[in-house]
Amino acid sequence: QMIDKARENASNGSYGNVEFRLGEIEALPVADATVDVIISNCVLNLSPRKDRVLA
């Protein structure tokens, strides 16, 4: 799974200040105003609910 690979890479790179969470882009499993950055590559265009993605 990609999330396992991401966690492994972060650990190998000594990046302790990152989290990886699996979820649907329209309803990410994070509380409001608790995230500094979300990195998404080639995903936004796949969602039919772009209004929810960018909310």
Jmol script that loads the backbone (N, CA, C; Angstrom):
load data "model"
ATOM      1  N   GLN A   1       0.827  -1.185   0.000  1.00  0.00           N
ATOM      2  CA  GLN A   1       0.000   0.000   0.000  1.00  0.00           C
ATOM      3  C   GLN A   1       0.871   1.248   0.000  1.00  0.00           C
ATOM      4  N   MET A   2       0.423   2.280  -0.684  1.00  0.00           N
ATOM      5  CA  MET A   2       1.201   3.511  -0.805  1.00  0.00           C
ATOM      6  C   MET A   2       1.382   4.223   0.534  1.00  0.00           C
ATOM      7  N   ILE A   3       0.392   4.162   1.388  1.00  0.00           N
ATOM      8  CA  ILE A   3       0.515   4.860   2.673  1.00  0.00           C
ATOM      9  C   ILE A   3       1.594   4.221   3.538  1.00  0.00           C
ATOM     10  N   ASP A   4       1.737   2.915   3.454  1.00  0.00           N
ATOM     11  CA  ASP A   4       2.805   2.230   4.181  1.00  0.00           C
ATOM     12  C   ASP A   4       4.167   2.638   3.647  1.00  0.00           C
ATOM     13  N   LYS A   5       4.285   2.763   2.342  1.00  0.00           N
ATOM     14  CA  LYS A   5       5.538   3.186   1.710  1.00  0.00           C
ATOM     15  C   LYS A   5       5.882   4.618   2.114  1.00  0.00           C
ATOM     16  N   ALA A   6       4.883   5.490   2.158  1.00  0.00           N
ATOM     17  CA  ALA A   6       5.110   6.879   2.567  1.00  0.00           C
ATOM     18  C   ALA A   6       5.597   6.948   4.011  1.00  0.00           C
ATOM     19  N   ARG A   7       4.988   6.174   4.886  1.00  0.00           N
ATOM     20  CA  ARG A   7       5.419   6.153   6.288  1.00  0.00           C
ATOM     21  C   ARG A   7       6.839   5.620   6.414  1.00  0.00           C
ATOM     22  N   GLU A   8       7.152   4.602   5.651  1.00  0.00           N
ATOM     23  CA  GLU A   8       8.502   4.036   5.661  1.00  0.00           C
ATOM     24  C   GLU A   8       9.521   5.068   5.178  1.00  0.00           C
ATOM     25  N   ASN A   9       9.204   5.762   4.104  1.00  0.00           N
ATOM     26  CA  ASN A   9      10.116   6.782   3.583  1.00  0.00           C
ATOM     27  C   ASN A   9      10.315   7.917   4.578  1.00  0.00           C
ATOM     28  N   ALA A  10       9.259   8.336   5.251  1.00  0.00           N
ATOM     29  CA  ALA A  10       9.382   9.396   6.250  1.00  0.00           C
ATOM     30  C   ALA A  10      10.258   8.945   7.413  1.00  0.00           C
ATOM     31  N   SER A  11      10.085   7.714   7.825  1.00  0.00           N
ATOM     32  CA  SER A  11      10.899   7.170   8.906  1.00  0.00           C
ATOM     33  C   SER A  11      12.361   7.067   8.495  1.00  0.00           C
ATOM     34  N   ASN A  12      12.599   6.573   7.306  1.00  0.00           N
ATOM     35  CA  ASN A  12      13.975   6.447   6.808  1.00  0.00           C
ATOM     36  C   ASN A  12      14.646   7.802   6.632  1.00  0.00           C
ATOM     37  N   GLY A  13      13.868   8.822   6.343  1.00  0.00           N
ATOM     38  CA  GLY A  13      14.405  10.162   6.164  1.00  0.00           C
ATOM     39  C   GLY A  13      14.430  10.975   7.445  1.00  0.00           C
ATOM     40  N   SER A  14      14.075  10.362   8.560  1.00  0.00           N
ATOM     41  CA  SER A  14      14.044  11.028   9.868  1.00  0.00           C
ATOM     42  C   SER A  14      13.099  12.230   9.898  1.00  0.00           C
ATOM     43  N   TYR A  15      11.971  12.108   9.212  1.00  0.00           N
ATOM     44  CA  TYR A  15      10.951  13.154   9.238  1.00  0.00           C
ATOM     45  C   TYR A  15       9.907  12.773  10.279  1.00  0.00           C
ATOM     46  N   GLY A  16      10.021  13.349  11.464  1.00  0.00           N
ATOM     47  CA  GLY A  16       9.114  12.994  12.547  1.00  0.00           C
ATOM     48  C   GLY A  16       7.895  13.886  12.660  1.00  0.00           C
ATOM     49  N   ASN A  17       7.846  14.944  11.858  1.00  0.00           N
ATOM     50  CA  ASN A  17       6.752  15.907  11.988  1.00  0.00           C
ATOM     51  C   ASN A  17       5.734  15.788  10.860  1.00  0.00           C
ATOM     52  N   VAL A  18       5.540  14.585  10.340  1.00  0.00           N
ATOM     53  CA  VAL A  18       4.563  14.362   9.274  1.00  0.00           C
ATOM     54  C   VAL A  18       3.612  13.238   9.673  1.00  0.00           C
ATOM     55  N   GLU A  19       2.415  13.293   9.132  1.00  0.00           N
ATOM     56  CA  GLU A  19       1.432  12.228   9.322  1.00  0.00           C
ATOM     57  C   GLU A  19       0.847  11.870   7.972  1.00  0.00           C
ATOM     58  N   PHE A  20       0.505  10.625   7.810  1.00  0.00           N
ATOM     59  CA  PHE A  20      -0.157  10.154   6.599  1.00  0.00           C
ATOM     60  C   PHE A  20      -1.480   9.540   7.020  1.00  0.00           C
ATOM     61  N   ARG A  21      -2.553   9.966   6.362  1.00  0.00           N
ATOM     62  CA  ARG A  21      -3.880   9.458   6.699  1.00  0.00           C
ATOM     63  C   ARG A  21      -4.592   9.025   5.432  1.00  0.00           C
ATOM     64  N   LEU A  22      -5.272   7.936   5.527  1.00  0.00           N
ATOM     65  CA  LEU A  22      -6.040   7.407   4.414  1.00  0.00           C
ATOM     66  C   LEU A  22      -7.483   7.869   4.550  1.00  0.00           C
ATOM     67  N   GLY A  23      -8.023   8.435   3.481  1.00  0.00           N
ATOM     68  CA  GLY A  23      -9.399   8.898   3.537  1.00  0.00           C
ATOM     69  C   GLY A  23      -9.888   9.330   2.172  1.00  0.00           C
ATOM     70  N   GLU A  24     -11.140   9.686   2.101  1.00  0.00           N
ATOM     71  CA  GLU A  24     -11.716  10.196   0.860  1.00  0.00           C
ATOM     72  C   GLU A  24     -11.457  11.689   0.782  1.00  0.00           C
ATOM     73  N   ILE A  25     -11.049  12.154  -0.381  1.00  0.00           N
ATOM     74  CA  ILE A  25     -10.634  13.542  -0.526  1.00  0.00           C
ATOM     75  C   ILE A  25     -11.749  14.537  -0.219  1.00  0.00           C
ATOM     76  N   GLU A  26     -12.993  14.133  -0.392  1.00  0.00           N
ATOM     77  CA  GLU A  26     -14.116  15.027  -0.091  1.00  0.00           C
ATOM     78  C   GLU A  26     -14.380  15.158   1.409  1.00  0.00           C
ATOM     79  N   ALA A  27     -13.846  14.266   2.206  1.00  0.00           N
ATOM     80  CA  ALA A  27     -14.072  14.287   3.655  1.00  0.00           C
ATOM     81  C   ALA A  27     -12.844  13.726   4.361  1.00  0.00           C
ATOM     82  N   LEU A  28     -11.767  14.484   4.342  1.00  0.00           N
ATOM     83  CA  LEU A  28     -10.525  14.008   4.952  1.00  0.00           C
ATOM     84  C   LEU A  28     -10.682  13.856   6.464  1.00  0.00           C
ATOM     85  N   PRO A  29     -10.043  12.837   7.036  1.00  0.00           N
ATOM     86  CA  PRO A  29     -10.189  12.570   8.467  1.00  0.00           C
ATOM     87  C   PRO A  29      -9.296  13.471   9.324  1.00  0.00           C
ATOM     88  N   VAL A  30      -9.538  14.787   9.260  1.00  0.00           N
ATOM     89  CA  VAL A  30      -8.799  15.748  10.084  1.00  0.00           C
ATOM     90  C   VAL A  30      -9.775  16.812  10.584  1.00  0.00           C
ATOM     91  N   ALA A  31      -9.499  17.331  11.754  1.00  0.00           N
ATOM     92  CA  ALA A  31     -10.343  18.394  12.305  1.00  0.00           C
ATOM     93  C   ALA A  31     -10.053  19.714  11.592  1.00  0.00           C
ATOM     94  N   ASP A  32     -11.041  20.586  11.536  1.00  0.00           N
ATOM     95  CA  ASP A  32     -10.875  21.900  10.918  1.00  0.00           C
ATOM     96  C   ASP A  32      -9.756  22.679  11.603  1.00  0.00           C
ATOM     97  N   ALA A  33      -8.994  23.419  10.808  1.00  0.00           N
ATOM     98  CA  ALA A  33      -7.938  24.321  11.283  1.00  0.00           C
ATOM     99  C   ALA A  33      -6.818  23.607  12.036  1.00  0.00           C
ATOM    100  N   THR A  34      -6.545  22.338  11.702  1.00  0.00           N
ATOM    101  CA  THR A  34      -5.465  21.605  12.371  1.00  0.00           C
ATOM    102  C   THR A  34      -4.360  21.174  11.417  1.00  0.00           C
ATOM    103  N   VAL A  35      -4.465  21.550  10.151  1.00  0.00           N
ATOM    104  CA  VAL A  35      -3.509  21.083   9.145  1.00  0.00           C
ATOM    105  C   VAL A  35      -2.804  22.276   8.523  1.00  0.00           C
ATOM    106  N   ASP A  36      -1.478  22.184   8.390  1.00  0.00           N
ATOM    107  CA  ASP A  36      -0.708  23.238   7.744  1.00  0.00           C
ATOM    108  C   ASP A  36      -0.653  23.046   6.235  1.00  0.00           C
ATOM    109  N   VAL A  37      -0.461  21.800   5.790  1.00  0.00           N
ATOM    110  CA  VAL A  37      -0.296  21.519   4.363  1.00  0.00           C
ATOM    111  C   VAL A  37      -0.893  20.156   4.036  1.00  0.00           C
ATOM    112  N   ILE A  38      -1.550  20.085   2.896  1.00  0.00           N
ATOM    113  CA  ILE A  38      -1.973  18.805   2.333  1.00  0.00           C
ATOM    114  C   ILE A  38      -1.376  18.726   0.942  1.00  0.00           C
ATOM    115  N   ILE A  39      -0.670  17.658   0.676  1.00  0.00           N
ATOM    116  CA  ILE A  39      -0.072  17.459  -0.642  1.00  0.00           C
ATOM    117  C   ILE A  39      -0.865  16.382  -1.363  1.00  0.00           C
ATOM    118  N   SER A  40      -1.349  16.727  -2.533  1.00  0.00           N
ATOM    119  CA  SER A  40      -2.132  15.808  -3.348  1.00  0.00           C
ATOM    120  C   SER A  40      -1.645  15.921  -4.777  1.00  0.00           C
ATOM    121  N   ASN A  41      -1.364  14.809  -5.391  1.00  0.00           N
ATOM    122  CA  ASN A  41      -0.833  14.817  -6.748  1.00  0.00           C
ATOM    123  C   ASN A  41      -1.782  14.069  -7.683  1.00  0.00           C
ATOM    124  N   CYS A  42      -2.343  14.784  -8.647  1.00  0.00           N
ATOM    125  CA  CYS A  42      -3.202  14.181  -9.682  1.00  0.00           C
ATOM    126  C   CYS A  42      -4.445  13.510  -9.101  1.00  0.00           C
ATOM    127  N   VAL A  43      -5.094  14.165  -8.141  1.00  0.00           N
ATOM    128  CA  VAL A  43      -6.275  13.583  -7.519  1.00  0.00           C
ATOM    129  C   VAL A  43      -7.490  14.500  -7.625  1.00  0.00           C
ATOM    130  N   LEU A  44      -7.301  15.794  -7.479  1.00  0.00           N
ATOM    131  CA  LEU A  44      -8.433  16.726  -7.444  1.00  0.00           C
ATOM    132  C   LEU A  44      -9.335  16.598  -8.658  1.00  0.00           C
ATOM    133  N   ASN A  45      -8.747  16.395  -9.811  1.00  0.00           N
ATOM    134  CA  ASN A  45      -9.545  16.298 -11.040  1.00  0.00           C
ATOM    135  C   ASN A  45     -10.421  15.049 -11.083  1.00  0.00           C
ATOM    136  N   LEU A  46     -10.157  14.065 -10.253  1.00  0.00           N
ATOM    137  CA  LEU A  46     -10.924  12.821 -10.258  1.00  0.00           C
ATOM    138  C   LEU A  46     -12.217  12.917  -9.452  1.00  0.00           C
ATOM    139  N   SER A  47     -12.336  13.925  -8.625  1.00  0.00           N
ATOM    140  CA  SER A  47     -13.514  14.052  -7.771  1.00  0.00           C
ATOM    141  C   SER A  47     -14.645  14.787  -8.479  1.00  0.00           C
ATOM    142  N   PRO A  48     -15.850  14.225  -8.458  1.00  0.00           N
ATOM    143  CA  PRO A  48     -16.996  14.937  -9.028  1.00  0.00           C
ATOM    144  C   PRO A  48     -17.495  16.050  -8.100  1.00  0.00           C
ATOM    145  N   ARG A  49     -17.012  16.078  -6.852  1.00  0.00           N
ATOM    146  CA  ARG A  49     -17.463  17.068  -5.852  1.00  0.00           C
ATOM    147  C   ARG A  49     -16.328  18.021  -5.496  1.00  0.00           C
ATOM    148  N   LYS A  50     -15.842  18.742  -6.477  1.00  0.00           N
ATOM    149  CA  LYS A  50     -14.715  19.645  -6.261  1.00  0.00           C
ATOM    150  C   LYS A  50     -15.019  20.711  -5.212  1.00  0.00           C
ATOM    151  N   ASP A  51     -16.279  21.090  -5.068  1.00  0.00           N
ATOM    152  CA  ASP A  51     -16.649  22.062  -4.041  1.00  0.00           C
ATOM    153  C   ASP A  51     -16.335  21.534  -2.651  1.00  0.00           C
ATOM    154  N   ARG A  52     -16.516  20.241  -2.428  1.00  0.00           N
ATOM    155  CA  ARG A  52     -16.206  19.616  -1.131  1.00  0.00           C
ATOM    156  C   ARG A  52     -14.709  19.452  -0.945  1.00  0.00           C
ATOM    157  N   VAL A  53     -14.003  19.161  -2.021  1.00  0.00           N
ATOM    158  CA  VAL A  53     -12.557  18.978  -1.943  1.00  0.00           C
ATOM    159  C   VAL A  53     -11.884  20.278  -1.517  1.00  0.00           C
ATOM    160  N   LEU A  54     -12.321  21.381  -2.077  1.00  0.00           N
ATOM    161  CA  LEU A  54     -11.673  22.668  -1.836  1.00  0.00           C
ATOM    162  C   LEU A  54     -12.267  23.433  -0.660  1.00  0.00           C
ATOM    163  N   ALA A  55     -13.224  22.849   0.024  1.00  0.00           N
ATOM    164  CA  ALA A  55     -13.860  23.533   1.168  1.00  0.00           C
ATOM    165  C   ALA A  55     -12.949  23.544   2.376  1.00  0.00           C
TER     166      ALA A  55
END
end "model"
wireframe off; spacefill off
backbone 0.3
color backbone group
